Amino acid sequence: MSGNPRLLELRQSVLKENDEKARELRARFQNAGVFVVSIVSGPGSGKTALLEKTLTALQPHSRVGALVGDLATDLDAERVARTGAPVRQILTGTICHLDAEMVNTALEGWKLEELDYLFIENVGSLVCPAAYDLGEDARVVMLSVTEGEDKPLKYPPIFHGADLAMISKADLAHAVEFDFPAVRRNVAAVSPGVPVLVVSAKTGLGMDHWFSMLAARSLAI
């Protein structure tokens, strides 16, 4: 791509427009007092399961909502909506990421001041979402133990922009012989200082810590 000046110029223009819209969104979120967390990962890492557990746990004392991105179906949004939280689906067609304009459009008519937390579940990809700011306060990059320890080394850009690296499906770690020290080293190698949290939405491992971080409106460990 770098060898074609026209394509490079187009990409720069697209990202500039996205960044401008993201700044508008961030100001809008801050004015409304809503804490916005985006969750990115490859397909099948457990984003939706985490979101279901999170919305259920927060609702007794907080007002929560979610935007769910997918290429073609609203199956994940239907799952998340069963928590009772307001949920909106973003269908991207052939586009493998959400952008700030998609988020802005999905929020039309939504009174953000009526929310304490807004979660954005991105399309399943460790490549495309890396360059697109959505105006979020914090970005979680999720990696399941079934994907292997080398994902941070293979997809460094997505980890560079992370506020938290979450290792999911920890209940399967023994079965797949997952190496936790190795993945921590790999995350640190590509993004020094990014905290790593190990969770299992199925067993509840690490979830209380996750909820405490959200309560503090900080993803620092």
SVG drawing of the C-alpha trace seen along z (x, -y; Angstrom):
<svg xmlns="http://www.w3.org/2000/svg" viewBox="-35 -18 45 49">
<polyline fill="none" stroke="black" stroke-width="0.4" points="0.0,0.0 2.8,-2.4 4.0,-2.0 0.8,-3.6 0.6,-7.3 -3.1,-7.5 -4.0,-4.6 -1.9,-6.0 -3.5,-9.4 -6.9,-7.9 -6.1,-5.9 -4.7,-8.9 -7.9,-10.9 -10.2,-8.2 -8.3,-7.9 -8.2,-11.7 -12.0,-11.9 -12.4,-9.1 -10.2,-10.7 -12.2,-14.0 -15.5,-12.1 -13.9,-10.2 -12.9,-13.4 -16.5,-14.7 -17.8,-11.4 -15.3,-11.5 -16.4,-15.0 -20.1,-13.9 -19.4,-10.9 -17.6,-13.1 -20.3,-15.7 -22.9,-12.9 -20.8,-11.4 -20.8,-7.9 -17.7,-5.7 -17.2,-4.0 -15.3,-0.7 -14.6,0.9 -13.7,4.6 -11.7,6.0 -10.6,9.5 -10.4,12.2 -13.5,14.3 -14.6,16.7 -12.6,15.3 -15.6,14.8 -16.4,11.1 -20.2,11.7 -20.0,14.0 -18.0,11.4 -20.4,8.7 -23.4,10.7 -21.8,11.3 -20.7,7.7 -24.0,6.1 -25.8,8.5 -23.4,7.8 -23.5,4.0 -27.2,3.5 -28.4,3.7 -26.5,0.4 -25.5,-1.1 -27.2,-2.1 -25.6,-0.2 -25.9,0.1 -24.1,1.8 -23.4,1.5 -22.6,4.8 -20.8,4.9 -21.0,7.9 -20.6,8.5 -24.0,10.0 -26.1,11.2 -27.7,9.8 -27.2,13.1 -24.8,11.6 -27.0,8.5 -29.9,10.9 -27.8,12.7 -26.7,9.5 -30.2,8.0 -31.4,10.9 -29.6,9.2 -32.3,6.5 -29.8,3.8 -30.5,1.5 -28.5,2.9 -28.1,1.7 -26.7,3.8 -24.2,2.4 -24.0,4.4 -20.9,3.7 -21.4,5.9 -18.0,6.6 -16.2,4.1 -14.1,5.9 -14.2,3.1 -16.3,0.4 -15.5,-3.2 -16.5,-6.4 -19.2,-7.3 -20.9,-3.9 -20.9,-4.4 -22.3,-7.9 -25.1,-6.7 -26.0,-3.9 -26.3,-6.3 -28.9,-8.5 -31.8,-9.2 -30.0,-7.6 -29.9,-9.7 -26.3,-9.1 -26.8,-11.0 -29.1,-8.1 -26.2,-5.7 -23.3,-5.2 -21.5,-2.7 -21.5,-2.0 -19.8,1.0 -18.8,1.4 -18.2,4.9 -16.2,4.6 -16.2,7.0 -14.1,10.1 -10.7,9.2 -7.2,8.4 -6.2,6.5 -8.8,4.0 -10.0,2.3 -6.5,1.3 -6.4,-2.0 -9.9,-3.2 -10.5,-5.4 -14.2,-5.1 -14.1,-7.9 -13.9,-5.3 -12.4,-5.9 -10.7,-2.6 -10.0,0.3 -9.8,3.9 -8.0,6.4 -9.2,9.9 -7.2,13.1 -8.5,16.5 -6.3,19.3 -7.4,21.4 -5.7,18.9 -2.1,19.4 0.4,17.2 1.9,15.6 -1.0,13.4 0.5,10.2 3.7,10.8 1.6,11.5 -0.7,8.5 1.2,5.8 -0.8,2.8 -4.0,3.9 -2.1,4.4 -0.2,1.0 -3.5,-0.8 -4.8,1.3 -5.5,0.1 -6.0,3.7 -5.1,7.1 -7.6,9.7 -6.8,13.4 -10.2,15.2 -11.5,18.8 -9.0,19.4 -11.0,22.5 -9.6,24.2 -6.0,23.3 -4.9,26.7 -6.5,28.6 -4.7,26.5 -1.4,26.3 -1.5,22.5 1.6,20.7 0.6,17.7 4.1,16.4 4.8,16.6 1.8,14.5 2.6,11.9 6.1,11.6 4.7,11.3 2.3,8.5 5.0,6.7 7.3,7.0 4.9,5.2 3.2,2.9 5.2,2.3 3.1,1.4 -0.2,2.7 -1.9,4.7 -2.9,8.3 -6.0,9.7 -6.9,13.4 -10.6,14.2 -13.2,16.9 -16.7,15.8 -17.8,19.4 -16.3,20.0 -16.1,16.4 -12.3,16.3 -11.0,12.7 -14.5,11.3 -14.7,9.5 -11.4,7.8 -12.8,6.7 -16.0,5.4 -13.9,3.5 -11.9,1.9 -15.1,0.8 -16.4,-0.6 -13.3,-2.7 -13.6,-3.8 -10.0,-2.7 -8.6,0.4 -5.3,0.1 -4.5,3.2"/>
</svg>
